[in-house]
Amino acid sequence: MIKTKKPDTITMLLGPGTTIEGTVEFENTVRLEGNVVGKIHSADGNLIIGETATVNGEIMVNVAIIMGRVKGKIYAGKRVEVYPPGRIEGDIECPAILIKSGVIFNGNCTMKV
């Protein structure tokens, strides 16, 4: 019997109108639609920043998918994907990046394997 990997499921959702200040640590996949002020950290987790979300602080995750606003440095172990109307003000460090047309990115990108 062949085992297949389970699809990533969202383990936490921060809804619109909600704000968290401090450090957010998680496993698996988290989707943000609210606001985070502080650090977001996950050694092997995936972060989805929705269109209504705003993050002011440092992000350290495996995969970051961004459609909202980020002001701060982003470190990704695997990749960063940015889709409109995404807006990033800060530096990105990751081995692979995808930035779609219509995104605003003000910062530097360092690609390390």
C-alpha distance (Angstrom), angle and dihedral (degrees) to the residues before:
residue distance angle dihedral
M1 . . .
I2 3.79 . .
K3 3.77 115.9 .
T4 3.75 117.1 -144.2
K5 3.76 126.2 -158.1
K6 3.78 113.7 -105.6
P7 3.80 113.0 -116.7
D8 3.77 114.4 -104.7
T9 3.75 110.3 -94.0
I10 3.76 124.6 -157.7
T11 3.79 107.4 -107.1
M12 3.82 96.3 -176.6
L13 3.79 135.7 22.7
L14 3.79 122.0 -166.4
G15 3.79 103.8 -160.3
P16 3.80 129.9 -144.6
G17 3.79 115.2 -77.2
T18 3.81 92.5 29.5
T19 3.82 123.1 115.6
I20 3.80 128.8 -165.8
E21 3.81 121.8 -169.2
G22 3.80 119.6 -165.0
T23 3.79 133.4 27.7
V24 3.80 122.9 -21.7
E25 3.82 114.9 -160.9
F26 3.79 121.8 -179.8
E27 3.80 148.9 153.0
N28 3.82 128.7 -135.2
T29 3.84 115.3 8.9
V30 3.81 130.2 -22.5
R31 3.81 127.0 -173.3
L32 3.79 120.5 -156.5
E33 3.79 124.0 -159.8
G34 3.81 94.6 154.5
N35 3.81 133.0 56.2
V36 3.79 132.0 -71.2
V37 3.80 124.0 -170.3
G38 3.81 110.2 -172.1
K39 3.80 136.3 23.4
I40 3.79 128.7 -20.3
H41 3.81 113.4 -162.2
S42 3.80 136.0 176.9
A43 3.79 125.5 151.9
D44 3.81 94.3 -151.7
G45 3.81 105.2 3.0
N46 3.78 132.7 114.4
L47 3.80 123.5 -126.5
I48 3.80 124.5 -156.1
I49 3.81 114.8 -167.5
G50 3.79 107.2 -163.7
E51 3.80 127.6 -147.8
T52 3.82 93.9 -94.0
A53 3.82 95.0 46.5
T54 3.79 128.3 104.5
V55 3.80 124.6 -168.3
N56 3.81 121.8 -169.7
G57 3.77 107.1 -175.5
E58 3.77 145.7 36.3
I59 3.80 122.6 -34.9
M60 3.83 121.2 -159.6
V61 3.83 112.8 174.8
N62 3.79 142.5 130.1
V63 3.83 96.1 -112.6
A64 3.82 126.8 10.5
I65 3.81 120.8 -165.4
I66 3.80 109.5 -172.4
M67 3.79 129.4 -167.7
G68 3.82 97.7 144.9
R69 3.81 134.8 53.9
V70 3.80 126.5 -59.1
K71 3.78 125.7 -178.0
G72 3.79 108.9 -177.0
K73 3.79 143.3 42.8
I74 3.81 121.0 -46.3
Y75 3.82 122.7 -154.5
A76 3.81 116.8 -175.4
G77 3.79 125.6 -179.2
K78 3.81 94.0 -156.4
R79 3.82 113.3 11.9
V80 3.80 150.1 -34.3
E81 3.81 122.5 -136.2
V82 3.81 120.7 -170.2
Y83 3.80 122.7 -169.7
P84 3.83 131.3 -179.5
P85 2.95 131.9 -55.4
G86 3.82 83.8 29.9
R87 3.79 119.3 129.4
I88 3.82 126.0 -169.4
E89 3.79 126.3 -173.8
G90 3.78 105.4 -178.4
D91 3.77 144.4 45.6
I92 3.80 127.2 -58.0
E93 3.81 125.8 -151.6
C94 3.81 116.7 -174.0
P95 3.82 142.2 120.4
A96 3.85 94.7 -116.1
I97 3.80 132.8 23.5
L98 3.80 136.8 -176.0
I99 3.81 119.3 -167.5
K100 3.80 115.6 179.0
S101 3.80 124.7 -149.8
G102 3.81 112.1 -86.4
V103 3.81 95.5 39.1
I104 3.82 120.5 122.2
F105 3.81 113.4 -139.1
N106 3.80 121.1 175.1
G107 3.78 110.7 175.9
N108 3.77 143.6 52.1
C109 3.77 129.8 -65.6
T110 3.79 123.2 -148.8
M111 3.78 116.9 -172.5
K112 3.80 113.8 -154.7
V113 3.77 125.1 172.6
